[in-house]
Amino acid sequence: MATQTINTGEYTLYPSPQNQHRVLFEHQKFVPHPYALIHLPDFEFEGRVTLFSAHRVADHKMGQLVSCELPADLERFERLFRPD
């Protein structure tokens, strides 16, 4: 089954099939590591989150976009995410 892309003007997003929610939330973080494994349950978020493969239009950089419902969850992700 084909997954629809989301075009925001800033990004072209490809939803992860593991997303429980099909929503792009307000609090977002682009990580320029397209092949890093981001397992969302490991971060123990309190609110809803989604993960997208992302193409940043401004510089044509590929990566991933994490979007969070709660700003505290985005802060948690930024603090704990290590791409290595």
N, CA, C and O atoms as a GROMACS GRO file, in nm:
protein
  336
    1MET      N    1   0.085  -0.118   0.000
    1MET     CA    2   0.000   0.000   0.000
    1MET      C    3   0.089   0.123   0.000
    1MET      O    4   0.179   0.135   0.083
    2ALA      N    5   0.066   0.215  -0.091
    2ALA     CA    6   0.145   0.337  -0.101
    2ALA      C    7   0.110   0.434   0.012
    2ALA      O    8  -0.007   0.449   0.049
    3THR      N    9   0.213   0.498   0.064
    3THR     CA   10   0.192   0.596   0.170
    3THR      C   11   0.198   0.735   0.108
    3THR      O   12   0.289   0.765   0.031
    4GLN      N   13   0.103   0.817   0.140
    4GLN     CA   14   0.096   0.950   0.084
    4GLN      C   15   0.201   1.041   0.147
    4GLN      O   16   0.227   1.033   0.268
    5THR      N   17   0.263   1.126   0.066
    5THR     CA   18   0.358   1.224   0.117
    5THR      C   19   0.283   1.346   0.167
    5THR      O   20   0.169   1.372   0.130
    6ILE      N   21   0.351   1.421   0.253
    6ILE     CA   22   0.297   1.546   0.306
    6ILE      C   23   0.394   1.656   0.265
    6ILE      O   24   0.513   1.648   0.296
    7ASN      N   25   0.346   1.757   0.196
    7ASN     CA   26   0.429   1.870   0.157
    7ASN      C   27   0.391   1.991   0.241
    7ASN      O   28   0.277   2.037   0.238
    8THR      N   29   0.488   2.042   0.318
    8THR     CA   30   0.462   2.155   0.406
    8THR      C   31   0.517   2.286   0.352
    8THR      O   32   0.493   2.392   0.410
    9GLY      N   33   0.589   2.281   0.241
    9GLY     CA   34   0.658   2.399   0.191
    9GLY      C   35   0.803   2.399   0.239
    9GLY      O   36   0.894   2.432   0.163
   10GLU      N   37   0.822   2.362   0.364
   10GLU     CA   38   0.956   2.352   0.421
   10GLU      C   39   1.013   2.211   0.404
   10GLU      O   40   1.133   2.193   0.386
   11TYR      N   41   0.924   2.111   0.409
   11TYR     CA   42   0.964   1.971   0.400
   11TYR      C   43   0.871   1.893   0.308
   11TYR      O   44   0.754   1.927   0.292
   12THR      N   45   0.926   1.787   0.250
   12THR     CA   46   0.846   1.680   0.191
   12THR      C   47   0.863   1.564   0.287
   12THR      O   48   0.975   1.519   0.312
   13LEU      N   49   0.752   1.516   0.342
   13LEU     CA   50   0.756   1.415   0.447
   13LEU      C   51   0.696   1.284   0.400
   13LEU      O   52   0.598   1.280   0.326
   14TYR      N   53   0.759   1.176   0.446
   14TYR     CA   54   0.714   1.042   0.416
   14TYR      C   55   0.686   0.973   0.550
   14TYR      O   56   0.780   0.939   0.622
   15PRO      N   57   0.560   0.952   0.584
   15PRO     CA   58   0.526   0.896   0.716
   15PRO      C   59   0.584   0.755   0.737
   15PRO      O   60   0.589   0.674   0.644
   16SER      N   61   0.625   0.729   0.858
   16SER     CA   62   0.670   0.596   0.896
   16SER      C   63   0.548   0.505   0.908
   16SER      O   64   0.446   0.546   0.963
   17PRO      N   65   0.558   0.384   0.857
   17PRO     CA   66   0.444   0.292   0.872
   17PRO      C   67   0.420   0.252   1.017
   17PRO      O   68   0.315   0.196   1.049
   18GLN      N   69   0.516   0.279   1.105
   18GLN     CA   70   0.500   0.246   1.246
   18GLN      C   71   0.429   0.356   1.326
   18GLN      O   72   0.398   0.336   1.443
   19ASN      N   73   0.403   0.470   1.264
   19ASN     CA   74   0.334   0.578   1.335
   19ASN      C   75   0.196   0.532   1.380
   19ASN      O   76   0.121   0.471   1.302
   20GLN      N   77   0.163   0.560   1.504
   20GLN     CA   78   0.029   0.531   1.554
   20GLN      C   79  -0.067   0.643   1.516
   20GLN      O   80  -0.188   0.623   1.512
   21HIS      N   81  -0.012   0.760   1.489
   21HIS     CA   82  -0.093   0.877   1.455
   21HIS      C   83  -0.049   0.928   1.319
   21HIS      O   84   0.069   0.921   1.285
   22ARG      N   85  -0.141   0.978   1.243
   22ARG     CA   86  -0.112   1.031   1.108
   22ARG      C   87  -0.122   1.183   1.109
   22ARG      O   88  -0.188   1.244   1.025
   23VAL      N   89  -0.053   1.244   1.207
   23VAL     CA   90  -0.063   1.388   1.228
   23VAL      C   91   0.077   1.448   1.234
   23VAL      O   92   0.169   1.386   1.287
   24LEU      N   93   0.093   1.567   1.179
   24LEU     CA   94   0.216   1.644   1.194
   24LEU      C   95   0.192   1.743   1.307
   24LEU      O   96   0.111   1.835   1.294
   25PHE      N   97   0.261   1.723   1.420
   25PHE     CA   98   0.240   1.806   1.538
   25PHE      C   99   0.322   1.935   1.531
   25PHE      O  100   0.414   1.946   1.450
   26GLU      N  101   0.289   2.028   1.616
   26GLU     CA  102   0.349   2.162   1.615
   26GLU      C  103   0.498   2.162   1.651
   26GLU      O  104   0.575   2.238   1.591
   27HIS      N  105   0.540   2.081   1.743
   27HIS     CA  106   0.678   2.082   1.793
   27HIS      C  107   0.759   1.980   1.712
   27HIS      O  108   0.734   1.859   1.719
   28GLN      N  109   0.857   2.031   1.636
   28GLN     CA  110   0.927   1.946   1.540
   28GLN      C  111   1.078   1.961   1.551
   28GLN      O  112   1.130   2.067   1.586
   29LYS      N  113   1.146   1.851   1.519
   29LYS     CA  114   1.293   1.852   1.515
   29LYS      C  115   1.339   1.774   1.393
   29LYS      O  116   1.308   1.656   1.378
   30PHE      N  117   1.413   1.841   1.305
   30PHE     CA  118   1.474   1.776   1.190
   30PHE      C  119   1.611   1.726   1.231
   30PHE      O  120   1.691   1.801   1.286
   31VAL      N  121   1.638   1.600   1.204
   31VAL     CA  122   1.770   1.544   1.230
   31VAL      C  123   1.828   1.500   1.096
   31VAL      O  124   1.766   1.421   1.025
   32PRO      N  125   1.946   1.550   1.060
   32PRO     CA  126   2.003   1.522   0.928
   32PRO      C  127   2.072   1.385   0.920
   32PRO      O  128   2.182   1.373   0.866
   33HIS      N  129   2.008   1.286   0.974
   33HIS     CA  130   2.061   1.149   0.976
   33HIS      C  131   1.954   1.056   0.920
   33HIS      O  132   1.876   0.998   0.996
   34PRO      N  133   1.949   1.041   0.786
   34PRO     CA  134   1.839   0.964   0.727
   34PRO      C  135   1.840   0.816   0.764
   34PRO      O  136   1.737   0.749   0.753
   35TYR      N  137   1.955   0.763   0.806
   35TYR     CA  138   1.962   0.620   0.833
   35TYR      C  139   1.972   0.586   0.982
   35TYR      O  140   1.986   0.470   1.018
   36ALA      N  141   1.966   0.687   1.067
   36ALA     CA  142   1.969   0.661   1.212
   36ALA      C  143   1.840   0.590   1.252
   36ALA      O  144   1.732   0.622   1.204
   37LEU      N  145   1.854   0.493   1.341
   37LEU     CA  146   1.736   0.423   1.391
   37LEU      C  147   1.677   0.504   1.506
   37LEU      O  148   1.742   0.525   1.609
   38ILE      N  149   1.555   0.549   1.488
   38ILE     CA  150   1.485   0.624   1.592
   38ILE      C  151   1.365   0.539   1.632
   38ILE      O  152   1.266   0.530   1.560
   39HIS      N  153   1.374   0.477   1.748
   39HIS     CA  154   1.267   0.393   1.800
   39HIS      C  155   1.192   0.476   1.904
   39HIS      O  156   1.236   0.487   2.019
   40LEU      N  157   1.081   0.533   1.864
   40LEU     CA  158   1.008   0.628   1.948
   40LEU      C  159   0.972   0.576   2.087
   40LEU      O  160   0.982   0.653   2.183
   41PRO      N  161   0.930   0.450   2.104
   41PRO     CA  162   0.896   0.403   2.239
   41PRO      C  163   1.012   0.411   2.339
   41PRO      O  164   0.989   0.422   2.459
   42ASP      N  165   1.135   0.406   2.290
   42ASP     CA  166   1.252   0.415   2.379
   42ASP      C  167   1.260   0.549   2.453
   42ASP      O  168   1.322   0.557   2.559
   43PHE      N  169   1.198   0.652   2.399
   43PHE     CA  170   1.205   0.785   2.460
   43PHE      C  171   1.100   0.807   2.568
   43PHE      O  172   1.105   0.908   2.639
   44GLU      N  173   1.005   0.716   2.580
   44GLU     CA  174   0.899   0.723   2.682
   44GLU      C  175   0.830   0.860   2.684
   44GLU      O  176   0.822   0.924   2.789
   45PHE      N  177   0.782   0.902   2.569
   45PHE     CA  178   0.712   1.029   2.556
   45PHE      C  179   0.580   1.025   2.633
   45PHE      O  180   0.519   0.920   2.648
   46GLU      N  181   0.537   1.140   2.680
   46GLU     CA  182   0.408   1.149   2.750
   46GLU      C  183   0.294   1.175   2.654
   46GLU      O  184   0.183   1.127   2.676
   47GLY      N  185   0.319   1.249   2.549
   47GLY     CA  186   0.215   1.281   2.451
   47GLY      C  187   0.233   1.201   2.322
   47GLY      O  188   0.314   1.108   2.316
   48ARG      N  189   0.157   1.238   2.223
   48ARG     CA  190   0.164   1.170   2.093
   48ARG      C  191   0.283   1.223   2.013
   48ARG      O  192   0.318   1.340   2.021
   49VAL      N  193   0.345   1.134   1.937
   49VAL     CA  194   0.460   1.170   1.852
   49VAL      C  195   0.449   1.098   1.719
   49VAL      O  196   0.385   0.993   1.708
   50THR      N  197   0.513   1.155   1.617
   50THR     CA  198   0.520   1.090   1.487
   50THR      C  199   0.661   1.105   1.432
   50THR      O  200   0.736   1.196   1.470
   51LEU      N  201   0.695   1.016   1.342
   51LEU     CA  202   0.827   1.015   1.280
   51LEU      C  203   0.808   1.011   1.128
   51LEU      O  204   0.725   0.936   1.076
   52PHE      N  205   0.886   1.092   1.059
   52PHE     CA  206   0.879   1.099   0.914
   52PHE      C  207   1.019   1.094   0.855
   52PHE      O  208   1.112   1.151   0.912
   53SER      N  209   1.035   1.028   0.742
   53SER     CA  210   1.153   1.051   0.660
   53SER      C  211   1.129   1.188   0.597
   53SER      O  212   1.016   1.220   0.560
   54ALA      N  213   1.234   1.267   0.586
   54ALA     CA  214   1.212   1.406   0.544
   54ALA      C  215   1.314   1.452   0.441
   54ALA      O  216   1.431   1.416   0.445
   55HIS      N  217   1.265   1.534   0.351
   55HIS     CA  218   1.350   1.605   0.256
   55HIS      C  219   1.330   1.754   0.285
   55HIS      O  220   1.221   1.808   0.267
   56ARG      N  221   1.438   1.820   0.331
   56ARG     CA  222   1.429   1.963   0.361
   56ARG      C  223   1.448   2.039   0.230
   56ARG      O  224   1.553   2.028   0.166
   57VAL      N  225   1.348   2.115   0.190
   57VAL     CA  226   1.344   2.181   0.060
   57VAL      C  227   1.453   2.287   0.047
   57VAL      O  228   1.514   2.300  -0.059
   58ALA      N  229   1.480   2.363   0.152
   58ALA     CA  230   1.574   2.476   0.145
   58ALA      C  231   1.713   2.435   0.098
   58ALA      O  232   1.775   2.505   0.018
   59ASP      N  233   1.762   2.321   0.148
   59ASP     CA  234   1.898   2.280   0.112
   59ASP      C  235   1.905   2.139   0.055
   59ASP      O  236   2.014   2.084   0.038
   60HIS      N  237   1.789   2.081   0.026
   60HIS     CA  238   1.779   1.947  -0.031
   60HIS      C  239   1.844   1.840   0.056
   60HIS      O  240   1.893   1.738   0.005
   61LYS      N  241   1.845   1.863   0.185
   61LYS     CA  242   1.905   1.768   0.280
   61LYS      C  243   1.801   1.662   0.316
   61LYS      O  244   1.684   1.694   0.338
   62MET      N  245   1.844   1.537   0.321
   62MET     CA  246   1.759   1.428   0.363
   62MET      C  247   1.782   1.401   0.511
   62MET      O  248   1.892   1.421   0.562
   63GLY      N  249   1.679   1.356   0.579
   63GLY     CA  250   1.690   1.325   0.721
   63GLY      C  251   1.560   1.270   0.772
   63GLY      O  252   1.485   1.206   0.699
   64GLN      N  253   1.534   1.296   0.900
   64GLN     CA  254   1.410   1.252   0.963
   64GLN      C  255   1.353   1.368   1.043
   64GLN      O  256   1.426   1.453   1.093
   65LEU      N  257   1.222   1.370   1.054
   65LEU     CA  258   1.154   1.473   1.131
   65LEU      C  259   1.071   1.405   1.239
   65LEU      O  260   0.985   1.322   1.211
   66VAL      N  261   1.098   1.443   1.362
   66VAL     CA  262   1.019   1.396   1.475
   66VAL      C  263   0.924   1.509   1.509
   66VAL      O  264   0.966   1.624   1.524
   67SER      N  265   0.796   1.479   1.521
   67SER     CA  266   0.700   1.582   1.559
   67SER      C  267   0.629   1.537   1.687
   67SER      O  268   0.586   1.422   1.699
   68CYS      N  269   0.618   1.630   1.780
   68CYS     CA  270   0.563   1.600   1.913
   68CYS      C  271   0.445   1.689   1.943
   68CYS      O  272   0.441   1.806   1.904
   69GLU      N  273   0.351   1.633   2.013
   69GLU     CA  274   0.234   1.708   2.060
   69GLU      C  275   0.272   1.802   2.174
   69GLU      O  276   0.219   1.913   2.183
   70LEU      N  277   0.365   1.759   2.260
   70LEU     CA  278   0.402   1.837   2.379
   70LEU      C  279   0.544   1.891   2.366
   70LEU      O  280   0.634   1.818   2.323
   71PRO      N  281   0.567   2.017   2.402
   71PRO     CA  282   0.702   2.072   2.393
   71PRO      C  283   0.801   1.999   2.484
   71PRO      O  284   0.919   1.989   2.450
   72ALA      N  285   0.756   1.949   2.597
   72ALA     CA  286   0.845   1.875   2.688
   72ALA      C  287   0.896   1.746   2.622
   72ALA      O  288   1.009   1.705   2.648
   73ASP      N  289   0.815   1.685   2.538
   73ASP     CA  290   0.858   1.564   2.468
   73ASP      C  291   0.967   1.596   2.366
   73ASP      O  292   1.061   1.519   2.348
   74LEU      N  293   0.953   1.710   2.298
   74LEU     CA  294   1.057   1.750   2.203
   74LEU      C  295   1.188   1.779   2.276
   74LEU      O  296   1.295   1.741   2.229
   75GLU      N  297   1.180   1.845   2.389
   75GLU     CA  298   1.300   1.871   2.470
   75GLU      C  299   1.364   1.740   2.512
   75GLU      O  300   1.486   1.727   2.510
   76ARG      N  301   1.283   1.643   2.551
   76ARG     CA  302   1.333   1.510   2.591
   76ARG      C  303   1.405   1.444   2.473
   76ARG      O  304   1.514   1.388   2.489
   77PHE      N  305   1.344   1.450   2.355
   77PHE     CA  306   1.407   1.391   2.238
   77PHE      C  307   1.541   1.458   2.208
   77PHE      O  308   1.641   1.390   2.185
   78GLU      N  309   1.544   1.590   2.210
   78GLU     CA  310   1.668   1.663   2.180
   78GLU      C  311   1.777   1.628   2.282
   78GLU      O  312   1.895   1.623   2.246
   79ARG      N  313   1.740   1.606   2.404
   79ARG     CA  314   1.836   1.574   2.509
   79ARG      C  315   1.889   1.431   2.496
   79ARG      O  316   2.007   1.407   2.521
   80LEU      N  317   1.803   1.337   2.457
   80LEU     CA  318   1.841   1.196   2.460
   80LEU      C  319   1.888   1.138   2.325
   80LEU      O  320   1.957   1.036   2.322
   81PHE      N  321   1.852   1.201   2.215
   81PHE     CA  322   1.886   1.145   2.084
   81PHE      C  323   2.035   1.158   2.057
   81PHE      O  324   2.093   1.266   2.064
   82ARG      N  325   2.095   1.045   2.026
   82ARG     CA  326   2.236   1.039   1.988
   82ARG      C  327   2.245   0.956   1.860
   82ARG      O  328   2.219   0.836   1.864
   83PRO      N  329   2.280   1.016   1.746
   83PRO     CA  330   2.280   0.944   1.620
   83PRO      C  331   2.388   0.838   1.606
   83PRO      O  332   2.381   0.756   1.515
   84ASP      N  333   2.487   0.838   1.693
   84ASP     CA  334   2.598   0.741   1.681
   84ASP      C  335   2.566   0.610   1.745
   84ASP      O  336   2.649   0.518   1.743
   0.00000   0.00000   0.00000
